[in-house]
Amino acid sequence: MTVHFRSTTLLGGIALAASLIAAPAIGQEAYRIGALNPVTGAGNTYGSGMQKSIIAAAAEVNAAGGAAGRKLEVLAEDGQTSAEPAVLAAKKLIEVNKVNAILGTWSSSVSLAIQPMTLASNIILMHTSSAPTLFTQNQRNLDWGFQSGSKYNGRAMAAAVKKEGFTKPAIMSFNNDAAINNVGFFRKAWEAAGGKIVAALTYEPKRTSYRSELQKVLAAKPDVIALSGYLPDTTIILREAYELGATAKFIIPDWAAGPALLKALGPDVSQGVLVYGTVPNIAGAAFKTYSAAYKKALNTSGEENVFGAQAYDMVISLALAIEKAGASADNVAIAKEIRAVSNPDGEKVTSFAEGKAALKAGKKINYEGASGPLDFDEDGNAVADFALFTYDKGQYVKRYLLQ
């Protein structure tokens, strides 16, 4: 496998190139993957791990003889968790590098910004974004979401709030499509069950303080605030709530949480903050393979980065779809097979090599991924398992699965 790295910035940046040869020669033309991940910016907690997971999965596919005889070639770019540099990086990947697919865009703003380019070029886009617009614009099934979308996030948040016994929730959301819809689906689920929202507020990004917005929400005396944002703004809001002596609990999504939030806030400020998020099947064979590769690359457990597991699954699912579609298949034909190799009914497989052998034997397969069951709904969005976590005395603790 040949891996190329390049860092793209608004000023042109400095090109960094490296090669890693780790695969036997394969006869067909290579299938080129653009790994466009948030190595810097608000998603940097996860981006490097996502990129290395894509590279590791591609090496695994190549070691098994490639997908339908085609080796996978990875070209890596830093999307910087920002639409403008990500568009420049995607433009290079599409026009210069001639990639067949772009994998691992993280934030909805980035995925939405590059989606028109990938659709126009018949390029497969696999992302971990939740904005509903990504799926309504996906008429040709070229786009696939490996992180459960807003409707699933909202329902999971409502289930957690109910299970925790709260009765007076308020909502606060970052002003973008994904965050607004996350709390929107929370509100829909909560009100459908007879509950009421005591306050709702949308706030703007890149502020140094959200004290006035927070005070407006706290004035409604909520017992919990469903906050949908990102690490920088969530950090500010939680710190200011602590300084104000707020007694309302907070529930936030996992992409704004994890060790980075604990490091930023410390144990006192983070104490009792609730976090909902998708969880991998850590007992599964695919997860164990992924986590071993993750630990080798980053010297830490793969369980700390569910987005890394999702990025790994992108490659394996895509490779199995190529294997099923055949060496001469175009992207539209390959994309049609992604659901076929991932959803029931079929023989459960947990690796590319296992799935390849089953397909060659004429069997239907159901890839059970590192990130979970990996069953896609009618919109191309993976339906994941969720769990509730909390910060307790400086530890990030998993409490229970959300049903």
N, C-alpha and C positions, 0 to 999 in steps of 0.2 A: 504494500500500500504506500502510495506517495502522499505525504501530507504537506501542504503549503500553508504558511502562516503569514498574515499581513495585518498591520494595524492601520486603519483608515481614520483620519481626522479631517476636520473642516479645512485645515490648512494644507492638506495633502499628506501630511504625516511622513513617517519613515517606513519604508518597506522592510519587513523582517521575513526572511525566507529560510526554510529548513526542509530537509527531506528525511523521510523515515521509510526505508525499504524493509518490508516485513511479510512479503507474500510471494508465493510461487507465481511464475508467469501464467497468465490466463489469456485464452485466445481472443475473446471478443473485445470490442471497443469498451473502454472503461466507462462506468457510470459515475459522473462527477457530482459530488455533494458539496454544497456551500454550507459550512457551519457558521451561522451568524448568531453569535451569542453575546450576552451582556457581560463581557469580561471586565468592563469598567462601568461607572455610573451606579444608579440605585440598585441594579440587579447583580452587582459584582460579587455578592456573597455566593451566588449560584453559578455565575457565568463560566468561570474557568472549569469547574467540575462538569458542566454540561458539554463544553467543548471537548474535554478529555474523554468523556463518556462516548461521544460520537466517534472519536478516533479509535477508541478501544473496540467498539462494536463493529466498526468497519474492518479492523484487523481480524476480528473473529470471523466475519463473513469471508474475507479473502483467504484465511487459513483453511476454510472448508471448501475451497475451490471456486469461490465467487458466486454471485447471484445469476443463475442461468448462464454460467460461464463468463460473466462480466466481473472484473474486479471493481471495487469501489475506491474512488480517489477523493480525498477530503481536502477542501480548500477552506481555511479558517479565517474568519474576520471578526473583529470586535464591533458589535453594534452600538456600544456605549450607552445602552438603555435610553437612547434618544432617537427620535424619528429622522432628523436631518442627516446625521452621520450614518445611520443605518441605511437610508436610501442610497447614499453615495456608495456604501459597501455593497449593497445589493445590485446596484447598477454595474459595478465592476464584475461581480460574480456572474451576472447574466451576460453582459456584453463582451467582456474580455475573457473570463475564464470558461464561459459556455457551460455553466453548471446545468444539470438536469433537475436538481432539487435544492431547496434551501431549508435547512433544518435548525430548529432550536431558537427561533425568535421568542423572547420571553414576555415582554410587556405588550399589552394590547395596542398602545400607540405606535410601537414599531411594526407589529404585524399588520395593522391597518394601513400604515404608510407604504409598506412594500407590496401589499396584496395586489393592487392594480398592475404592478409590474410583473408579478409572477403569473397572474391570470392571463395577461396579454401575451406572455411568452410560453404558455402551456407548461409552466414549471410547477412541480409539486411543492407545496409549502406545508411544513409540519411545525407546529408552534405549541407553546404552553400558555396561550392567552385566552381570556374568557369573554371578551366583548361579543355580544350577540350578533353585531353587524358582520363579523368575520364569517359567520355561518350562513346568514341570509344572502350574502353575496357569492356563495360557493355553489353556483348552479351546476358546475361540471365536476364536482367532487374532487377537485385538485387540492383542496385544503383540508388539513386534518388537525384537530385539537387534542393534545394528549393530556392537558390539564382540564378538569371538568369546568364547564363554562358557568356563566353568571347564574343561570337558573338553578344549577346544582349547588353552587356556592350559597345562594340565598336560602335555599331549603335547608342546607346543612346548618347554617347560622341560626335559622329559626328553630330547628330541632334542638340545638344546644341551649339556646335561651330558654326554651320551654322546659327542658330536662333540668336545668339549673334552678328553676322555680321563679324566674323573673316575671314580672307582670307589667312593668311600665318602661318598655324600651324606647330609646331615642335613636336616631340614625344620623351619622355624619359621613360624608363621602367626598373624596377627591374629585375634582371636576374633570372626569373623562368618562368615556363610554362604559368601560369595564366596571369602574368603581360605582358609578351611578346605578348601573343595572344590578350589581351585586346586592346593594341595599334595597333596590327596587323589588327584586324577587324575594328578598327577606320580608319586606313589607307586605307583599302580595300573599305570601304563605302565612304570615302572622295574622293578618286581617281576615283571611279565609277561615281561620280557626276561631274567629271571634275576638281577637285581641285588638288593641289600639296602640298607635304610635304617638308618644306624647310630644315629640319634637323632631324636625327633620331639617338638615342644613347641608348645603354643598359648599365646599371651600376651594379656594384657588391654590394652585401649586406654587412652590418656590417662595413661600413667605417665611420670614424669620420668627413670626409669632402668630399663634392662632387663639390667643387669649380671649379676644372679644367674641369670636365665633363660639368658643367653648362656653363662655359665660351665658350666651343666649340659650344654648342647649341645656346647660345645668339649671337654668331658671325654671325649666319645666319639671324639675325634680324627678328625673328618670332613675330607675334602679340599675339600669345597664345601658351602655352606649354601644351600638353596633357601628364600628368604625371601619370603613373600607378605604384604605389608602396604601401608601408605600412607606418604606423604612424611614426616609428623611422626615416626612411630615408627621408620621405616626410617632416618631421619637419626640418631636416638639410638643405634640398634643398631649401625650402621656406625661411628659415632664411638667407641663404647665398645669395639667389637672392635679397632679400631686402637690404642686406649689399652692394651688387654690384650695387644697384640702377637700377635694371632691370625694364623696363617698360612693358614687356610682361606679360599678365595675365596667370594664371595657372588654369587648370581644372583637378580635381582629383576625385577618387572614394570615396564613402561614408565610406568605411571601413578604410580609412586613414584619416578620418576627424572627424566631430562631436565635442563635448565639449572638448575632450582630446587634440585635435590640438589647439583649441583656448587657452586653459590653457597653453600649451607649448609655444605658439608664442606670445600671447597677441593681443590686438585689432589692433595695427598699422601694424604688420607684416602680420596678417591674412586678413586685409581689402581687399575686392574685390576678394578673391580666390573663384573660382566656384567649386561646388561639384555636381556630378551626382550620383544618387542612386535610388534603388528600394524603393517604398513607400507602406505602408499598406493602406487598406481601413478603415480609422479611423471612418467612419460613420457606418461600418458594425457591425452586432451583434457579430460575432466571435471575432473581434478586441476588442470590449468593454468587453467581458468576459476575454480575455487574459490580457488586460490592467489593469483590476481590480485585477486580480491575481498577476500581475507584481508589481503593486503599493503596494499591501499587503506585498509582499516578500521583495521589495527593496525600498519602500517609494519614488518612482519616476514614471513618466509616461511611459507606455509601448511604446509610440511613439518614445522615444529616442533610442530604440533598435530594429530595424527591424529584426535583426538576432534572437532576442528573440521571436518575432512573428513567424518567420520561424521555430524555434525549437518547439514551441507550436504546429504548424500545422503538424510537422512531426509525433507527437504522435497521433493526432486526425486522420490524414490520414491513418496511420498504423493500428490504432485500428478499423477503419471502414473497411479496407481491411481484417483484421482478421475476423470481424463480417460477412462479405460477403463470405469469403472463408470457414468458419466453424471451429469449435474447433479442429478438427483433421488435418487441413491443414498444410502442411510444408511451409517453407519460399518461395520456388519457386512458389507454388500455391497462397500464400498470396501476393507476389510481383506482380503477374499477375492482381490482383484486384485493385492495387493502382490507376492506371489511370482510371479504371472503376468507382471508387467512387469519383473521383475528377474532371473529365472532363465533358463537355456537351456530350450527352444530358441526362438530368435527373432532378428530382425535387431538387431545391436548398435547401440545409440544411446548418446550421451554427454552429452546435454543434454535439458532438458525440451522445448524447441522441436522438436528432432529427433525425440524420441519421440512428441510430439503429432502431428506430421505423418505419421509412420508409422502410428499408430493410426487416424487419419482415413482413411488409404489402405487400411485393413482388414488391416494386417500385425500379426503377433505381434512383440513387442519384448523385448530383453534389455538393460536399463540397466546399463552398465558405469560404476561410480561413481568419485568422487574418492578414496574410501577403499579402492578395490579392486574386484574382480569383483562383489561384492555378491550372491552366491548364498546363498539362505536354506535351511537344513536343515528337516527335518520339524517342528522345534519353533519355527521362526521366528527362528533365530539365524544371523546372517551367518557364513559360513566365510571367514576372511580369510587373507592371507599374513602370515607371521611372519619377523622377522629378529633377529639377535643384534647387540647394540651393546656398547660398552665405554667406560669413561673412560680416556683415555690422555694424560698430561701436560696436564691441564686442558682437554682437548677431548672432546666426546661423539662417538664414531666408530662408524659402521655397519661391521660386519665381514662378514657374509654372510647370505644368505637361508636360512631353516630349511626343510628339505624333509620 
